Amino acid sequence: MNSKTMTMKTPLVLSVLASLAIGCGGEIQQLCFIQRPGLGGYAIVFNQTGAASGTCGAAETAFLKDRMGDIYTMDKFREDQSQLGIRPGSLLTIIPADPTDPTSTDTIKRPTAASLALGDFDQLVPDANNTCVVKTLNAVTGEGGSSAGRGIQLTNVRFLTGSLYQGSQVEMDATYSLNACSRTYHGIGITPVVSCDTADANACNASGNPGAGIPASGINPSFPVKCDAATGALFPVRYAGATPTVLPAGDPICWLTSETFPVLK
């Protein structure tokens, strides 16, 4: 595989200072962590939960597939970190490369508030199942251009979090729409988004082996993953680091071996 098409394998960021907060009686209080945009976002795979409805033509049907992928970047806001922000990559406007300039690449127009879904965490610490939930978020719309007419309504966003999982696996319900046609989905996702080579048996190795020249994928070692070409083909837009830069789409990615949340070894 051409190395230029590989997404950077950024190690999963674990902050010791952020992972522990001492509560009353010396007990350790885990927080509702998520992984912020520096890892390149979450790869979310959506499977349909109902037929498309409304006024649905050829363009709408082609967009609202039975199974599709999207890259979401996420962050937390407010002083107490009680608000979640999600920006779906499919709502951003892609500016095509200049065909007359061989050094030009696709870029993403600077996003606005229109594509940022916001919602409040039900609680600031994980429940007994190591999950944190945001039940409702505001509906968001495309930024125009290549995303004109698109909209997404997210609900029931649930992170697998705490000091062990750090919010690096997530599930959610979503209604995607294009013009007057919409369809409901259930999604599951992980971060980081790691491109891989299906011929490499160690492509998704979580811990790696520096002595043997095997890099770590950065994916939480508790997650069972494999290099999956079919899933990689679902993603039309990918990111490189914190800056939303368009990378070649369709490469295989390291993906979960099941899609029933939570997916653990």
Secondary structure as the mmCIF struct_conf table of DSSP 4:
data_model
#
loop_
_struct_conf.conf_type_id
_struct_conf.id
_struct_conf.beg_label_comp_id
_struct_conf.beg_label_asym_id
_struct_conf.beg_label_seq_id
_struct_conf.end_label_comp_id
_struct_conf.end_label_asym_id
_struct_conf.end_label_seq_id
HELX_RH_3T_P HELX_RH_3T_P1 SER A 3 THR A 5
HELX_LH_PP_P HELX_LH_PP_P1 MET A 6 MET A 8
HELX_LH_PP_P HELX_LH_PP_P2 THR A 10 VAL A 13
HELX_RH_AL_P HELX_RH_AL_P1 VAL A 16 SER A 19
STRN STRN1 ALA A 21 ILE A 22
HELX_RH_3T_P HELX_RH_3T_P2 CYS A 24 GLY A 26
STRN STRN2 ILE A 28 GLN A 29
HELX_RH_3T_P HELX_RH_3T_P3 PRO A 37 LEU A 39
STRN STRN3 TYR A 42 GLN A 48
BEND BEND1 THR A 49 GLY A 50
STRN STRN4 SER A 53 GLY A 54
BEND BEND2 THR A 55 THR A 55
HELX_RH_AL_P HELX_RH_AL_P2 ALA A 58 PHE A 63
BEND BEND3 LEU A 64 LEU A 64
BEND BEND4 ASP A 66 ASP A 66
STRN STRN5 ARG A 67 PHE A 77
BEND BEND5 ARG A 78 ARG A 78
TURN_TY1_P TURN_TY1_P1 GLU A 79 ASP A 80
STRN STRN6 GLN A 83 PRO A 88
HELX_RH_3T_P HELX_RH_3T_P4 GLY A 89 LEU A 91
BEND BEND6 LEU A 92 LEU A 92
HELX_LH_PP_P HELX_LH_PP_P3 THR A 93 THR A 93
STRN STRN7 ILE A 94 ILE A 95
TURN_TY1_P TURN_TY1_P2 PRO A 99 THR A 100
TURN_TY1_P TURN_TY1_P3 PRO A 102 THR A 103
STRN STRN8 THR A 107 ILE A 108
HELX_LH_PP_P HELX_LH_PP_P4 LYS A 109 PRO A 111
HELX_RH_3T_P HELX_RH_3T_P5 ALA A 113 SER A 115
STRN STRN9 ALA A 117 ASP A 120
BEND BEND7 ASP A 122 ASP A 122
BEND BEND8 LEU A 124 VAL A 125
TURN_TY1_P TURN_TY1_P4 ALA A 128 ASN A 129
BEND BEND9 ASN A 130 ASN A 130
STRN STRN10 THR A 131 THR A 136
STRN STRN11 VAL A 140 THR A 141
BEND BEND10 GLY A 144 GLY A 144
HELX_RH_3T_P HELX_RH_3T_P6 GLY A 145 SER A 147
TURN_TY1_P TURN_TY1_P5 ALA A 148 GLY A 149
STRN STRN12 ARG A 150 LEU A 160
HELX_RH_AL_P HELX_RH_AL_P3 GLY A 162 TYR A 165
TURN_TY1_P TURN_TY1_P6 GLN A 166 GLY A 167
STRN STRN13 GLN A 169 LEU A 178
TURN_TY1_P TURN_TY1_P7 ASN A 179 ALA A 180
STRN STRN14 CYS A 181 ILE A 190
BEND BEND11 THR A 191 PRO A 192
STRN STRN15 SER A 195 SER A 195
TURN_TY1_P TURN_TY1_P8 THR A 198 ALA A 199
TURN_TY1_P TURN_TY1_P9 ALA A 201 CYS A 204
BEND BEND12 ALA A 206 SER A 207
STRN STRN16 ASN A 209 ASN A 209
HELX_RH_3T_P HELX_RH_3T_P7 PRO A 210 ALA A 212
TURN_TY1_P TURN_TY1_P10 GLY A 213 GLY A 213
STRN STRN17 ILE A 214 ILE A 214
BEND BEND13 ILE A 219 ILE A 219
TURN_TY1_P TURN_TY1_P11 PRO A 221 SER A 222
BEND BEND14 PHE A 223 PHE A 223
STRN STRN18 VAL A 225 ASP A 228
HELX_RH_AL_P HELX_RH_AL_P4 ALA A 229 GLY A 232
TURN_TY1_P TURN_TY1_P12 ALA A 233 LEU A 234
BEND BEND15 PRO A 236 PRO A 236
STRN STRN19 ALA A 240 ALA A 240
TURN_TY1_P TURN_TY1_P13 GLY A 241 ALA A 242
STRN STRN20 THR A 243 THR A 243
STRN STRN21 THR A 245 THR A 245
STRN STRN22 ILE A 253 LEU A 256
BEND BEND16 THR A 257 THR A 257
BEND BEND17 THR A 260 PRO A 262
#
